[in-house]
Amino acid sequence: MSNKPVIRPMTIEDWNTFHTFDKKIFPDDSMLEDWFKKRLDRDGFFALEINGQIIGQLILALFGENEGHLGRIGVNKNYQGEGYGNLLMKHAIEWFRKQKVIKQIHLYTQDHNTVAQNLYKKLGFTISEITWHYFIPFDSLSPLNIYTCQEILENEIEPVGEKYTDTLPAAQIKRFLTHDEFHVLTLKNSNEDIVGACRFTPSFPGCFPFVLDKIDAFDDFLVGLKQYSLPDYDYIRVTYTAYPKLAQLCEERKYKLHHRLFKMTLALD
């Protein structure tokens, strides 16, 4: 059997091996079996193997009309530092190039992970924004009860996508709505103007992307999301980008910061 690394599409037969491997690399965010099966239905889910053993994974997806999202990359700790991360990254970039329409790729990496950042920088990625991920207990919220949260309407998809084109483009909203496990929700003021939007995943439970026009609407939005959450959860995860004032509010309230991420982007030729 050759010890040459092979990158191939993940298959249903890989679940047990993948699950053991995934828990070691991402102990706080390992993939559930039903999510694994659903991910197999889409392109962009790859295994890196040597001698028939999975030592790496790669998850890629389209974002909006012409952007690519590198959702996850990981290599077994016993094989790190041997160039396999670089191999997976080059495969990702080439995969996106073959999609023809992709003009830019983005990914998220923890702010303290300088090893990963240096790899991405060598491949041309640059840090473009900061993203925060907080755990927020529902009982800590004090809503103003002047903003309302509801499922996005079909005639709102294009306007919301245009308003929040960097985080929730219309094509991405439509893509989210094809999955039963996702909700796309809007927040409205008393004039029925949209002042926020997010994708919410009840089983996570949390929202990302999450965008908000006014910081005083934050509590109303999260209280509105509670009705879509599963009863087992008394908290919500909120992940948002380029909103330092909201990060400051969460810090002042002493919410648990799960991680702070750098968003890194690469423009394709």
Order of alpha helices (4+ residues) and beta strands (2+ residues): beta-alpha-alpha-beta-beta-beta-alpha-beta-alpha-beta-beta-alpha-alpha-beta-beta-beta-alpha-beta-alpha-beta
